[in-house]
């Protein structure tokens, strides 16, 4: 399934945001939130305060629930998110990207923009019946979310670090069996 640029970008950002919740928390400061904002090319004003950090961090459980839910449950959650934000889809062009959908004013708080952009991206996922693009990391010690946009749906780990850790553990287990 080929998703539009804005859908792919929003899905990647949502998964990246959910995966910042860990030990240590990768979204613990305004500087880290601004780096996240820049990395994912959000439109509108950048985060300004620790209140923005707290609000975006508070989205993570809600987005995790959305991404890991069934298709029907996701529909209910998306509709609720869009209703809460008074979302009004519009075509926009910015930052060198051609026409794409935004459904929230760029002056709204970043947490609202993240929530609405994720909900809008999930509309495409739901309509295409592609919820299976999301899974939990195959590394036993990780609870990260995996977004598999590959054609053959072969992505199993949330990060290269988890994939490497799993490969090393498998290698050590084979070595122990041979001994």
PyMOL commands that place a pseudoatom at each C-alpha (Angstrom):
pseudoatom trace, name=CA, resn=UNK, resi=1, chain=A, elem=C, hetatm=0, pos=[0.000, 0.000, 0.000]
pseudoatom trace, name=CA, resn=UNK, resi=2, chain=A, elem=C, hetatm=0, pos=[1.353, 3.367, -0.971]
pseudoatom trace, name=CA, resn=UNK, resi=3, chain=A, elem=C, hetatm=0, pos=[0.167, 6.143, 1.311]
pseudoatom trace, name=CA, resn=UNK, resi=4, chain=A, elem=C, hetatm=0, pos=[0.323, 9.838, 0.417]
pseudoatom trace, name=CA, resn=UNK, resi=5, chain=A, elem=C, hetatm=0, pos=[3.292, 11.811, 1.752]
pseudoatom trace, name=CA, resn=UNK, resi=6, chain=A, elem=C, hetatm=0, pos=[1.328, 13.513, 4.521]
pseudoatom trace, name=CA, resn=UNK, resi=7, chain=A, elem=C, hetatm=0, pos=[-0.133, 10.209, 5.693]
pseudoatom trace, name=CA, resn=UNK, resi=8, chain=A, elem=C, hetatm=0, pos=[3.284, 8.522, 5.785]
pseudoatom trace, name=CA, resn=UNK, resi=9, chain=A, elem=C, hetatm=0, pos=[4.844, 11.472, 7.599]
pseudoatom trace, name=CA, resn=UNK, resi=10, chain=A, elem=C, hetatm=0, pos=[2.083, 11.605, 10.211]
pseudoatom trace, name=CA, resn=UNK, resi=11, chain=A, elem=C, hetatm=0, pos=[2.182, 7.848, 10.814]
pseudoatom trace, name=CA, resn=UNK, resi=12, chain=A, elem=C, hetatm=0, pos=[5.961, 7.882, 11.206]
pseudoatom trace, name=CA, resn=UNK, resi=13, chain=A, elem=C, hetatm=0, pos=[5.767, 10.856, 13.581]
pseudoatom trace, name=CA, resn=UNK, resi=14, chain=A, elem=C, hetatm=0, pos=[3.038, 9.186, 15.668]
pseudoatom trace, name=CA, resn=UNK, resi=15, chain=A, elem=C, hetatm=0, pos=[5.028, 5.960, 16.020]
pseudoatom trace, name=CA, resn=UNK, resi=16, chain=A, elem=C, hetatm=0, pos=[8.200, 7.903, 16.794]
pseudoatom trace, name=CA, resn=UNK, resi=17, chain=A, elem=C, hetatm=0, pos=[6.330, 9.885, 19.444]
pseudoatom trace, name=CA, resn=UNK, resi=18, chain=A, elem=C, hetatm=0, pos=[4.884, 6.773, 21.068]
pseudoatom trace, name=CA, resn=UNK, resi=19, chain=A, elem=C, hetatm=0, pos=[8.338, 5.182, 21.064]
pseudoatom trace, name=CA, resn=UNK, resi=20, chain=A, elem=C, hetatm=0, pos=[9.887, 8.121, 22.950]
pseudoatom trace, name=CA, resn=UNK, resi=21, chain=A, elem=C, hetatm=0, pos=[8.191, 6.832, 26.104]
pseudoatom trace, name=CA, resn=UNK, resi=22, chain=A, elem=C, hetatm=0, pos=[10.755, 4.643, 27.758]
pseudoatom trace, name=CA, resn=UNK, resi=23, chain=A, elem=C, hetatm=0, pos=[13.483, 4.553, 30.295]
pseudoatom trace, name=CA, resn=UNK, resi=24, chain=A, elem=C, hetatm=0, pos=[14.987, 7.037, 29.800]
pseudoatom trace, name=CA, resn=UNK, resi=25, chain=A, elem=C, hetatm=0, pos=[12.191, 9.173, 28.403]
pseudoatom trace, name=CA, resn=UNK, resi=26, chain=A, elem=C, hetatm=0, pos=[13.366, 10.601, 25.085]
pseudoatom trace, name=CA, resn=UNK, resi=27, chain=A, elem=C, hetatm=0, pos=[11.003, 13.567, 25.263]
pseudoatom trace, name=CA, resn=UNK, resi=28, chain=A, elem=C, hetatm=0, pos=[11.909, 15.043, 28.623]
pseudoatom trace, name=CA, resn=UNK, resi=29, chain=A, elem=C, hetatm=0, pos=[12.731, 18.614, 27.697]
pseudoatom trace, name=CA, resn=UNK, resi=30, chain=A, elem=C, hetatm=0, pos=[11.661, 21.499, 25.509]
pseudoatom trace, name=CA, resn=UNK, resi=31, chain=A, elem=C, hetatm=0, pos=[14.851, 21.071, 23.472]
pseudoatom trace, name=CA, resn=UNK, resi=32, chain=A, elem=C, hetatm=0, pos=[13.985, 17.434, 22.741]
pseudoatom trace, name=CA, resn=UNK, resi=33, chain=A, elem=C, hetatm=0, pos=[10.426, 18.387, 21.781]
pseudoatom trace, name=CA, resn=UNK, resi=34, chain=A, elem=C, hetatm=0, pos=[11.728, 21.096, 19.445]
pseudoatom trace, name=CA, resn=UNK, resi=35, chain=A, elem=C, hetatm=0, pos=[14.071, 18.550, 17.833]
pseudoatom trace, name=CA, resn=UNK, resi=36, chain=A, elem=C, hetatm=0, pos=[11.087, 16.206, 17.379]
pseudoatom trace, name=CA, resn=UNK, resi=37, chain=A, elem=C, hetatm=0, pos=[9.055, 19.109, 15.924]
pseudoatom trace, name=CA, resn=UNK, resi=38, chain=A, elem=C, hetatm=0, pos=[11.866, 19.905, 13.455]
pseudoatom trace, name=CA, resn=UNK, resi=39, chain=A, elem=C, hetatm=0, pos=[12.568, 16.277, 12.542]
pseudoatom trace, name=CA, resn=UNK, resi=40, chain=A, elem=C, hetatm=0, pos=[8.938, 15.689, 11.630]
pseudoatom trace, name=CA, resn=UNK, resi=41, chain=A, elem=C, hetatm=0, pos=[8.448, 19.042, 9.877]
pseudoatom trace, name=CA, resn=UNK, resi=42, chain=A, elem=C, hetatm=0, pos=[5.296, 20.096, 11.685]
pseudoatom trace, name=CA, resn=UNK, resi=43, chain=A, elem=C, hetatm=0, pos=[3.768, 23.302, 10.386]
pseudoatom trace, name=CA, resn=UNK, resi=44, chain=A, elem=C, hetatm=0, pos=[2.860, 26.169, 12.661]
pseudoatom trace, name=CA, resn=UNK, resi=45, chain=A, elem=C, hetatm=0, pos=[4.749, 27.597, 15.563]
pseudoatom trace, name=CA, resn=UNK, resi=46, chain=A, elem=C, hetatm=0, pos=[7.250, 25.432, 17.425]
pseudoatom trace, name=CA, resn=UNK, resi=47, chain=A, elem=C, hetatm=0, pos=[6.653, 24.407, 21.037]
pseudoatom trace, name=CA, resn=UNK, resi=48, chain=A, elem=C, hetatm=0, pos=[7.307, 27.249, 23.471]
pseudoatom trace, name=CA, resn=UNK, resi=49, chain=A, elem=C, hetatm=0, pos=[7.161, 25.892, 27.006]
pseudoatom trace, name=CA, resn=UNK, resi=50, chain=A, elem=C, hetatm=0, pos=[7.330, 22.937, 29.338]
pseudoatom trace, name=CA, resn=UNK, resi=51, chain=A, elem=C, hetatm=0, pos=[3.520, 22.919, 29.174]
pseudoatom trace, name=CA, resn=UNK, resi=52, chain=A, elem=C, hetatm=0, pos=[3.865, 21.969, 25.489]
pseudoatom trace, name=CA, resn=UNK, resi=53, chain=A, elem=C, hetatm=0, pos=[6.230, 19.156, 26.483]
pseudoatom trace, name=CA, resn=UNK, resi=54, chain=A, elem=C, hetatm=0, pos=[3.759, 17.846, 29.057]
pseudoatom trace, name=CA, resn=UNK, resi=55, chain=A, elem=C, hetatm=0, pos=[0.827, 18.045, 26.626]
pseudoatom trace, name=CA, resn=UNK, resi=56, chain=A, elem=C, hetatm=0, pos=[2.652, 16.179, 23.854]
pseudoatom trace, name=CA, resn=UNK, resi=57, chain=A, elem=C, hetatm=0, pos=[3.972, 13.563, 26.277]
pseudoatom trace, name=CA, resn=UNK, resi=58, chain=A, elem=C, hetatm=0, pos=[0.415, 13.041, 27.509]
pseudoatom trace, name=CA, resn=UNK, resi=59, chain=A, elem=C, hetatm=0, pos=[-0.642, 12.060, 23.967]
pseudoatom trace, name=CA, resn=UNK, resi=60, chain=A, elem=C, hetatm=0, pos=[1.595, 8.994, 23.881]
pseudoatom trace, name=CA, resn=UNK, resi=61, chain=A, elem=C, hetatm=0, pos=[-0.738, 6.533, 25.660]
pseudoatom trace, name=CA, resn=UNK, resi=62, chain=A, elem=C, hetatm=0, pos=[-3.686, 7.706, 23.582]
pseudoatom trace, name=CA, resn=UNK, resi=63, chain=A, elem=C, hetatm=0, pos=[-1.758, 7.321, 20.315]
pseudoatom trace, name=CA, resn=UNK, resi=64, chain=A, elem=C, hetatm=0, pos=[-0.426, 3.903, 21.398]
pseudoatom trace, name=CA, resn=UNK, resi=65, chain=A, elem=C, hetatm=0, pos=[-3.995, 2.786, 22.080]
pseudoatom trace, name=CA, resn=UNK, resi=66, chain=A, elem=C, hetatm=0, pos=[-5.113, 4.070, 18.670]
pseudoatom trace, name=CA, resn=UNK, resi=67, chain=A, elem=C, hetatm=0, pos=[-2.279, 2.411, 16.779]
pseudoatom trace, name=CA, resn=UNK, resi=68, chain=A, elem=C, hetatm=0, pos=[-2.665, -0.947, 18.520]
pseudoatom trace, name=CA, resn=UNK, resi=69, chain=A, elem=C, hetatm=0, pos=[-6.462, -1.134, 18.472]
pseudoatom trace, name=CA, resn=UNK, resi=70, chain=A, elem=C, hetatm=0, pos=[-8.729, -3.025, 16.129]
pseudoatom trace, name=CA, resn=UNK, resi=71, chain=A, elem=C, hetatm=0, pos=[-10.006, -1.308, 13.027]
pseudoatom trace, name=CA, resn=UNK, resi=72, chain=A, elem=C, hetatm=0, pos=[-13.473, -0.674, 14.498]
pseudoatom trace, name=CA, resn=UNK, resi=73, chain=A, elem=C, hetatm=0, pos=[-12.039, 0.657, 17.748]
pseudoatom trace, name=CA, resn=UNK, resi=74, chain=A, elem=C, hetatm=0, pos=[-9.699, 2.911, 15.752]
pseudoatom trace, name=CA, resn=UNK, resi=75, chain=A, elem=C, hetatm=0, pos=[-12.687, 4.404, 13.907]
pseudoatom trace, name=CA, resn=UNK, resi=76, chain=A, elem=C, hetatm=0, pos=[-14.298, 5.409, 17.190]
pseudoatom trace, name=CA, resn=UNK, resi=77, chain=A, elem=C, hetatm=0, pos=[-11.057, 6.898, 18.486]
pseudoatom trace, name=CA, resn=UNK, resi=78, chain=A, elem=C, hetatm=0, pos=[-10.335, 8.836, 15.273]
pseudoatom trace, name=CA, resn=UNK, resi=79, chain=A, elem=C, hetatm=0, pos=[-13.847, 10.273, 15.197]
pseudoatom trace, name=CA, resn=UNK, resi=80, chain=A, elem=C, hetatm=0, pos=[-13.542, 11.328, 18.833]
pseudoatom trace, name=CA, resn=UNK, resi=81, chain=A, elem=C, hetatm=0, pos=[-10.161, 12.970, 18.243]
pseudoatom trace, name=CA, resn=UNK, resi=82, chain=A, elem=C, hetatm=0, pos=[-11.393, 14.929, 15.234]
pseudoatom trace, name=CA, resn=UNK, resi=83, chain=A, elem=C, hetatm=0, pos=[-14.594, 15.971, 17.009]
pseudoatom trace, name=CA, resn=UNK, resi=84, chain=A, elem=C, hetatm=0, pos=[-12.688, 17.156, 20.107]
pseudoatom trace, name=CA, resn=UNK, resi=85, chain=A, elem=C, hetatm=0, pos=[-10.397, 19.324, 17.986]
pseudoatom trace, name=CA, resn=UNK, resi=86, chain=A, elem=C, hetatm=0, pos=[-13.175, 20.729, 15.775]
pseudoatom trace, name=CA, resn=UNK, resi=87, chain=A, elem=C, hetatm=0, pos=[-11.154, 19.469, 12.818]
pseudoatom trace, name=CA, resn=UNK, resi=88, chain=A, elem=C, hetatm=0, pos=[-11.952, 20.974, 9.452]
pseudoatom trace, name=CA, resn=UNK, resi=89, chain=A, elem=C, hetatm=0, pos=[-9.989, 19.320, 6.620]
pseudoatom trace, name=CA, resn=UNK, resi=90, chain=A, elem=C, hetatm=0, pos=[-8.429, 21.694, 4.119]
pseudoatom trace, name=CA, resn=UNK, resi=91, chain=A, elem=C, hetatm=0, pos=[-5.869, 21.381, 1.350]
pseudoatom trace, name=CA, resn=UNK, resi=92, chain=A, elem=C, hetatm=0, pos=[-2.626, 23.234, 2.057]
pseudoatom trace, name=CA, resn=UNK, resi=93, chain=A, elem=C, hetatm=0, pos=[0.789, 23.615, 0.496]
pseudoatom trace, name=CA, resn=UNK, resi=94, chain=A, elem=C, hetatm=0, pos=[3.863, 24.479, 2.554]
pseudoatom trace, name=CA, resn=UNK, resi=95, chain=A, elem=C, hetatm=0, pos=[7.545, 23.763, 3.128]
pseudoatom trace, name=CA, resn=UNK, resi=96, chain=A, elem=C, hetatm=0, pos=[8.076, 22.545, -0.417]
pseudoatom trace, name=CA, resn=UNK, resi=97, chain=A, elem=C, hetatm=0, pos=[5.327, 19.890, -0.218]
pseudoatom trace, name=CA, resn=UNK, resi=98, chain=A, elem=C, hetatm=0, pos=[2.537, 19.878, -2.766]
pseudoatom trace, name=CA, resn=UNK, resi=99, chain=A, elem=C, hetatm=0, pos=[-1.149, 19.903, -1.826]
pseudoatom trace, name=CA, resn=UNK, resi=100, chain=A, elem=C, hetatm=0, pos=[-2.022, 17.747, 1.157]
pseudoatom trace, name=CA, resn=UNK, resi=101, chain=A, elem=C, hetatm=0, pos=[-4.569, 17.678, 3.970]
pseudoatom trace, name=CA, resn=UNK, resi=102, chain=A, elem=C, hetatm=0, pos=[-4.434, 19.548, 7.232]
pseudoatom trace, name=CA, resn=UNK, resi=103, chain=A, elem=C, hetatm=0, pos=[-7.420, 19.648, 9.519]
pseudoatom trace, name=CA, resn=UNK, resi=104, chain=A, elem=C, hetatm=0, pos=[-6.342, 21.991, 12.258]
pseudoatom trace, name=CA, resn=UNK, resi=105, chain=A, elem=C, hetatm=0, pos=[-5.203, 25.588, 12.360]
pseudoatom trace, name=CA, resn=UNK, resi=106, chain=A, elem=C, hetatm=0, pos=[-1.396, 25.904, 12.494]
pseudoatom trace, name=CA, resn=UNK, resi=107, chain=A, elem=C, hetatm=0, pos=[-1.782, 28.264, 15.469]
pseudoatom trace, name=CA, resn=UNK, resi=108, chain=A, elem=C, hetatm=0, pos=[-3.285, 25.521, 17.660]
pseudoatom trace, name=CA, resn=UNK, resi=109, chain=A, elem=C, hetatm=0, pos=[-1.029, 23.951, 20.316]
pseudoatom trace, name=CA, resn=UNK, resi=110, chain=A, elem=C, hetatm=0, pos=[1.382, 21.322, 19.025]
pseudoatom trace, name=CA, resn=UNK, resi=111, chain=A, elem=C, hetatm=0, pos=[-0.373, 18.547, 20.960]
pseudoatom trace, name=CA, resn=UNK, resi=112, chain=A, elem=C, hetatm=0, pos=[-3.627, 19.331, 19.141]
pseudoatom trace, name=CA, resn=UNK, resi=113, chain=A, elem=C, hetatm=0, pos=[-1.857, 19.415, 15.779]
pseudoatom trace, name=CA, resn=UNK, resi=114, chain=A, elem=C, hetatm=0, pos=[-0.145, 16.067, 16.456]
pseudoatom trace, name=CA, resn=UNK, resi=115, chain=A, elem=C, hetatm=0, pos=[-3.415, 14.467, 17.541]
pseudoatom trace, name=CA, resn=UNK, resi=116, chain=A, elem=C, hetatm=0, pos=[-5.372, 15.709, 14.524]
pseudoatom trace, name=CA, resn=UNK, resi=117, chain=A, elem=C, hetatm=0, pos=[-2.649, 14.914, 11.983]
pseudoatom trace, name=CA, resn=UNK, resi=118, chain=A, elem=C, hetatm=0, pos=[-2.375, 11.398, 13.389]
pseudoatom trace, name=CA, resn=UNK, resi=119, chain=A, elem=C, hetatm=0, pos=[-6.151, 10.971, 13.281]
pseudoatom trace, name=CA, resn=UNK, resi=120, chain=A, elem=C, hetatm=0, pos=[-6.234, 12.176, 9.668]
pseudoatom trace, name=CA, resn=UNK, resi=121, chain=A, elem=C, hetatm=0, pos=[-3.482, 9.716, 8.703]
pseudoatom trace, name=CA, resn=UNK, resi=122, chain=A, elem=C, hetatm=0, pos=[-5.310, 6.902, 10.452]
pseudoatom trace, name=CA, resn=UNK, resi=123, chain=A, elem=C, hetatm=0, pos=[-8.350, 7.594, 8.271]
pseudoatom trace, name=CA, resn=UNK, resi=124, chain=A, elem=C, hetatm=0, pos=[-6.318, 6.400, 5.278]
pseudoatom trace, name=CA, resn=UNK, resi=125, chain=A, elem=C, hetatm=0, pos=[-5.039, 3.368, 7.195]
pseudoatom trace, name=CA, resn=UNK, resi=126, chain=A, elem=C, hetatm=0, pos=[-8.551, 2.402, 8.274]
pseudoatom trace, name=CA, resn=UNK, resi=127, chain=A, elem=C, hetatm=0, pos=[-10.125, 2.951, 4.859]
pseudoatom trace, name=CA, resn=UNK, resi=128, chain=A, elem=C, hetatm=0, pos=[-7.418, 0.838, 3.222]
pseudoatom trace, name=CA, resn=UNK, resi=129, chain=A, elem=C, hetatm=0, pos=[-7.839, -1.863, 5.928]
pseudoatom trace, name=CA, resn=UNK, resi=130, chain=A, elem=C, hetatm=0, pos=[-4.114, -1.632, 6.707]
pseudoatom trace, name=CA, resn=UNK, resi=131, chain=A, elem=C, hetatm=0, pos=[-4.094, -1.754, 10.534]
pseudoatom trace, name=CA, resn=UNK, resi=132, chain=A, elem=C, hetatm=0, pos=[-1.744, -4.735, 10.186]
pseudoatom trace, name=CA, resn=UNK, resi=133, chain=A, elem=C, hetatm=0, pos=[0.966, -2.224, 9.253]
pseudoatom trace, name=CA, resn=UNK, resi=134, chain=A, elem=C, hetatm=0, pos=[1.370, -1.692, 13.010]
pseudoatom trace, name=CA, resn=UNK, resi=135, chain=A, elem=C, hetatm=0, pos=[2.815, -4.217, 15.425]
pseudoatom trace, name=CA, resn=UNK, resi=136, chain=A, elem=C, hetatm=0, pos=[4.841, -4.447, 18.602]
pseudoatom trace, name=CA, resn=UNK, resi=137, chain=A, elem=C, hetatm=0, pos=[8.613, -4.807, 18.388]
pseudoatom trace, name=CA, resn=UNK, resi=138, chain=A, elem=C, hetatm=0, pos=[9.762, -8.448, 18.095]
pseudoatom trace, name=CA, resn=UNK, resi=139, chain=A, elem=C, hetatm=0, pos=[12.574, -7.863, 20.598]
pseudoatom trace, name=CA, resn=UNK, resi=140, chain=A, elem=C, hetatm=0, pos=[11.469, -9.574, 23.829]
pseudoatom trace, name=CA, resn=UNK, resi=141, chain=A, elem=C, hetatm=0, pos=[12.587, -6.708, 26.053]
pseudoatom trace, name=CA, resn=UNK, resi=142, chain=A, elem=C, hetatm=0, pos=[10.968, -3.923, 24.024]
pseudoatom trace, name=CA, resn=UNK, resi=143, chain=A, elem=C, hetatm=0, pos=[7.422, -2.578, 23.881]
pseudoatom trace, name=CA, resn=UNK, resi=144, chain=A, elem=C, hetatm=0, pos=[8.075, -0.200, 20.982]
pseudoatom trace, name=CA, resn=UNK, resi=145, chain=A, elem=C, hetatm=0, pos=[5.642, 0.137, 18.091]
pseudoatom trace, name=CA, resn=UNK, resi=146, chain=A, elem=C, hetatm=0, pos=[6.654, -0.905, 14.589]
pseudoatom trace, name=CA, resn=UNK, resi=147, chain=A, elem=C, hetatm=0, pos=[5.244, 0.822, 11.500]
pseudoatom trace, name=CA, resn=UNK, resi=148, chain=A, elem=C, hetatm=0, pos=[5.887, -1.422, 8.506]
pseudoatom trace, name=CA, resn=UNK, resi=149, chain=A, elem=C, hetatm=0, pos=[5.503, 0.469, 5.253]
pseudoatom trace, name=CA, resn=UNK, resi=150, chain=A, elem=C, hetatm=0, pos=[7.517, -2.097, 3.284]
pseudoatom trace, name=CA, resn=UNK, resi=151, chain=A, elem=C, hetatm=0, pos=[5.954, -3.914, 0.363]
pseudoatom trace, name=CA, resn=UNK, resi=152, chain=A, elem=C, hetatm=0, pos=[6.615, -7.373, 1.793]
pseudoatom trace, name=CA, resn=UNK, resi=153, chain=A, elem=C, hetatm=0, pos=[5.683, -6.467, 5.387]
pseudoatom trace, name=CA, resn=UNK, resi=154, chain=A, elem=C, hetatm=0, pos=[8.943, -7.781, 6.783]
pseudoatom trace, name=CA, resn=UNK, resi=155, chain=A, elem=C, hetatm=0, pos=[9.791, -5.146, 9.379]
pseudoatom trace, name=CA, resn=UNK, resi=156, chain=A, elem=C, hetatm=0, pos=[9.880, -6.698, 12.859]
pseudoatom trace, name=CA, resn=UNK, resi=157, chain=A, elem=C, hetatm=0, pos=[11.791, -4.261, 15.063]
pseudoatom trace, name=CA, resn=UNK, resi=158, chain=A, elem=C, hetatm=0, pos=[11.071, -0.687, 16.114]
pseudoatom trace, name=CA, resn=UNK, resi=159, chain=A, elem=C, hetatm=0, pos=[14.696, 0.370, 15.708]
pseudoatom trace, name=CA, resn=UNK, resi=160, chain=A, elem=C, hetatm=0, pos=[18.054, -0.794, 14.439]
pseudoatom trace, name=CA, resn=UNK, resi=161, chain=A, elem=C, hetatm=0, pos=[19.187, -1.108, 18.056]
pseudoatom trace, name=CA, resn=UNK, resi=162, chain=A, elem=C, hetatm=0, pos=[16.445, -3.651, 18.808]
pseudoatom trace, name=CA, resn=UNK, resi=163, chain=A, elem=C, hetatm=0, pos=[17.185, -5.583, 15.628]
pseudoatom trace, name=CA, resn=UNK, resi=164, chain=A, elem=C, hetatm=0, pos=[20.883, -5.690, 16.475]
pseudoatom trace, name=CA, resn=UNK, resi=165, chain=A, elem=C, hetatm=0, pos=[20.198, -6.713, 20.082]
pseudoatom trace, name=CA, resn=UNK, resi=166, chain=A, elem=C, hetatm=0, pos=[17.956, -9.541, 18.857]
pseudoatom trace, name=CA, resn=UNK, resi=167, chain=A, elem=C, hetatm=0, pos=[20.538, -10.699, 16.299]
pseudoatom trace, name=CA, resn=UNK, resi=168, chain=A, elem=C, hetatm=0, pos=[23.293, -10.702, 18.927]
pseudoatom trace, name=CA, resn=UNK, resi=169, chain=A, elem=C, hetatm=0, pos=[21.149, -12.696, 21.345]
pseudoatom trace, name=CA, resn=UNK, resi=170, chain=A, elem=C, hetatm=0, pos=[20.323, -15.229, 18.624]
pseudoatom trace, name=CA, resn=UNK, resi=171, chain=A, elem=C, hetatm=0, pos=[23.992, -15.506, 17.690]
pseudoatom trace, name=CA, resn=UNK, resi=172, chain=A, elem=C, hetatm=0, pos=[24.979, -16.088, 21.314]
pseudoatom trace, name=CA, resn=UNK, resi=173, chain=A, elem=C, hetatm=0, pos=[22.265, -18.720, 21.702]
pseudoatom trace, name=CA, resn=UNK, resi=174, chain=A, elem=C, hetatm=0, pos=[23.538, -20.589, 18.608]
pseudoatom trace, name=CA, resn=UNK, resi=175, chain=A, elem=C, hetatm=0, pos=[27.094, -20.363, 19.888]
pseudoatom trace, name=CA, resn=UNK, resi=176, chain=A, elem=C, hetatm=0, pos=[26.022, -21.793, 23.256]
pseudoatom trace, name=CA, resn=UNK, resi=177, chain=A, elem=C, hetatm=0, pos=[24.250, -24.692, 21.514]
pseudoatom trace, name=CA, resn=UNK, resi=178, chain=A, elem=C, hetatm=0, pos=[27.384, -25.484, 19.481]
pseudoatom trace, name=CA, resn=UNK, resi=179, chain=A, elem=C, hetatm=0, pos=[29.554, -25.568, 22.597]
for i in range(1, 179): cmd.bond("trace and resi %d" % i, "trace and resi %d" % (i + 1))
show_as sticks, trace
zoom trace
